[in-house]
């Protein structure tokens, strides 16, 4: 992933699947190019000035027979991923989630059943189908944000919920911007958390980054505005 960049991406098409729960929405977008690439190829984007590294992994075609299937009793969103989406090796695939910020209720562990369920589905989809990163698009901590970079809400609502290794151990996996509830608290605390948590990236109020698909595919420019 590169830092703030001018220009706009060139895309041939996009395929969208939406997983919706009562509080959270996860959007997986696959941008295709007309180029060919070797299935299963792996690329790591370089860290440029003001940029961060992002591990790129792809899944070609549907999940093959014999591969792990949807592990959740309800079938849920990952069953739709298997049924409806065709994965290309020359694609940038990512999640987007908003209004995901758990609960202000300490007795509920500052998280919700919906948030935990979506986190499980995201972990499965990222591992089995190849999600490169996630956009966390605001209202990250209900109702009143965080006090600072050491606020216990960061661990309760984020760290202890998004625990799947494909999410928790991927550098800069969550690309974050603030929502109005975050501004009830200390947004600079969420930004400073970037220096404490490897899979959380929130460098400033608004920023842009570029991701390039494996195998010489298209690039995608993402502009984050609060």
HELIX and SHEET records of a PDB file:
HELIX    1   1 UNK A   76  UNK A   84  1                                   9    
HELIX    2   2 UNK A  106  UNK A  108  5                                   3    
HELIX    3   3 UNK A  113  UNK A  125  1                                  13    
HELIX    4   4 UNK A  126  UNK A  130  3                                   5    
HELIX    5   5 UNK A  152  UNK A  153  1                                   2    
HELIX    6   6 UNK A  154  UNK A  159  3                                   6    
HELIX    7   7 UNK A  165  UNK A  168  1                                   4    
HELIX    8   8 UNK A  182  UNK A  184  5                                   3    
HELIX    9   9 UNK A  187  UNK A  192  1                                   6    
HELIX   10  10 UNK A  193  UNK A  195  5                                   3    
HELIX   11  11 UNK A  214  UNK A  216  5                                   3    
SHEET    1   A 6 UNK A  13  UNK A  20  0                                        
SHEET    2   A 6 UNK A  25  UNK A  32 -1                                        
SHEET    3   A 6 UNK A  91  UNK A  97 -1                                        
SHEET    4   A 6 UNK A 133  UNK A 137  1                                        
SHEET    5   A 6 UNK A 174  UNK A 177  1                                        
SHEET    6   A 6 UNK A 200  UNK A 201  1                                        
SHEET    1   B 2 UNK A  42  UNK A  44  0                                        
SHEET    2   B 2 UNK A  55  UNK A  57 -1                                        
SHEET    1   C 2 UNK A 207  UNK A 212  0                                        
SHEET    2   C 2 UNK A 219  UNK A 224 -1                                        
END                                                                             
